[in-house]
Amino acid sequence: MATSTYMVQFTYTSEAWATMIQKPQDRSIPSQELVQRLGGRLLSLYYALGAYDGVALIEVPDDITASAVNLAVKASGIMKVNEVTRLFTMSEGMEAMRKAAGGAFAVPTA
């Protein structure tokens, strides 16, 4: 079955951070369990500096499954930001470029 890769950028609530600071937890375990239950797999999970607290890469069959993962996480209440971005392989990107070569977008004229 074909799968697609998605990048999930997230920011925890201050309450979630307070809990995890008091009791550090490996959040990759429940993350992997959720993604597996919904038909995919967690490729990696990182904490980060910057605009987001972390980034996860997941592989799932389709956009509906990616949306289901996103909604399940949002419903938990531990995230204040949870953005999902569909990623394309280099081969898929090149295919899109070749396809774009067949279409021209009219630019505004004066």
Secondary structure, DSSP 8 states (H G I E B T S, - for coil): ---EEEEEEEEE-HHHHHHHHHS---THHHHHHHHHHTT-EEEEEEE-SSSSSEEEEEEESSHHHHHHHHHHHHHHT-EEEEEEEEE--HHHHHHHHHHHTT--------
